[in-house]
Amino acid sequence: MLSSSTSNPKPQTSNCKRVLIISYYWPPSGGAGVQRILKFVKYLPEFGYTPFVITVDDKVASYPILDSSLLNDVPEDVKIFRTDSFEPLSILTKFTGNKAPYGGFANKDKEKFSQKVLRFIRGNFFIPDARKGWVKHAYEKAVEVIQAEKIDIILISSPPHSSQLVGLRLKKKFPHLKWIADLRDPWTDIFYYKDMLHTSVAAKRDSAFEKKVVEEADELIVVSNPIKKNYLDKSGKISEAKIHIVPNGFDENDFTEIVDTVNNSFTITYVGTMADIYNPKIFFECLRDALKETPTAKVKLRFVGGRTENIVSFVIENNLESVTEFIPHVPHKEAINYMRNSDALLLVIPDVLDSHGILTGKLFEYLASRKTIICIGAKDGDAAKIIEECEAGKTFERNNSLGLKKYLSELFLKWNQNSLEQNHSRTFEKYSRRSLTMQLSKIISKGTKSF
């Protein structure tokens, strides 16, 4: 079995409160989920906890995004244990030459027959998900670490939700362990679940895994109220007090030493993957119309990260090629630089049922960038409420083209008049990673015996 740990760990004392963190995604993997668990590990020692981390060996992992720069944020004194894994996605990508897919195959053309076949295989032969081959290896290493390091608390972050099966096995072997399941996304109710083409048998088995996890974990952590309700409805055996909301956030240290620049054009930036399911058509149409009504406006539209052919088509159809720039995926620090050196930031909530509880990780870094946020999504959704609470911008429903066009024109005018101000509200600071880790520490200590 592959295994490694960081060098020169600090000596451990007998009275430390020790937490075993299990997460498939860990640097050099990139993405919002990685940053969530990485920042927890970074700040937990400030609140009296010593974290130990079990993750997959990056040499065998199936990561859709790589960001080696995040390795710089891993505390030197934290023990990291990397394990082997059986990775069917890695085998597949070697044959196809493609990257591992994002959740829901967001970076793939879903209408292609080959992609439908792959999604059917994923949805019916790999339950709960295609990373289930890591469960055996993670469990074996966890048993070893729990016994060697005298662990009393485990925190498992998912997706991939198959990671929570490790918790089920550990709870059975070590009943005294406190198991906290950090469920960053819905499980069988994730907006792309139907795209996996499950048979009724596969869907039933997946739901059984989900129900068993939410019943047997000692505490559950989710990122929003709607997701909390979603999991609460899974079983009459769990109480509302068992499910805690700890949203994603931003690390204030990521925003130091960045100097804002003055742009030659009013620059709107979108950071992240812009999948077809986001349905951003209204934004392109309103931007086109606002530019027609304000011919003197100088505008740049910038996409940093993944894209699909449909997004390129929207740009072409609305004659926005001359003002649009596509930039491939960049390291996290560089992405923040793009945010800070913008005049406005575009946020698009996926156009799906029950989208009200979707809180993308980028929202909180957008807030910390203190630039105007232009959000497309439900007016009464969680993202819209946070944007309003932080006085950070406006949210527009997809049927409100008149309001969006008017808002864009107003922003152009303010920029031309040099009167577009940075957001001065400090409300966003409560979403700092340090503050959120403090919340986590209270959940960890809930009902826990002193050490």
Salt bridges, closest charged atoms under 4 A:
GLU46 OE1 - ARG434 NE 2.96
ASP58 OD1 - ARG82 NH1 3.85
ASP73 OD2 - LYS39 NZ 2.20
ASP73 OD1 - LYS42 NZ 3.37
ASP77 OD2 - LYS10 NZ 3.76
GLU111 OE1 - LYS116 NZ 3.98
GLU140 OE2 - LYS136 NZ 3.27
GLU144 OE2 - LYS141 NZ 3.03
GLU149 OE1 - ARG18 NH1 3.37
GLU149 OE2 - LYS79 NZ 2.85
ASP182 OD1 - ARG36 NH2 2.90
ASP189 OD2 - LYS234 NZ 2.41
ASP195 OD2 - LYS110 NZ 2.89
GLU210 OE1 - LYS234 NZ 3.55
GLU216 OE2 - LYS212 NZ 2.77
ASP218 OD2 - LYS171 NZ 2.65
GLU219 OE1 - HIS244 NE2 2.69
GLU219 OE1 - LYS446 NZ 3.27
ASP233 OD2 - LYS229 NZ 3.00
GLU240 OE2 - LYS228 NZ 3.70
ASP251 OD2 - LYS39 NZ 3.01
ASP251 OD2 - LYS42 NZ 2.74
GLU252 OE2 - ARG434 NH1 2.67
ASP254 OD2 - LYS39 NZ 3.30
ASP254 OD2 - HIS332 ND1 3.88
ASP260 OD1 - ARG340 NE 2.87
ASP260 OD2 - LYS371 NZ 3.03
GLU285 OE2 - LYS281 NZ 3.82
ASP289 OD1 - ARG288 NE 2.97
GLU293 OE2 - LYS405 NZ 2.93
GLU325 OE1 - LYS300 NZ 3.77
ASP351 OD1 - ARG398 NH1 3.97
GLU365 OE2 - HIS332 NE2 2.60
ASP380 OD1 - HIS356 NE2 2.94
GLU389 OE2 - LYS430 NZ 2.51
GLU421 OE1 - HIS424 NE2 3.87
GLU429 OE2 - ARG426 NH2 2.35
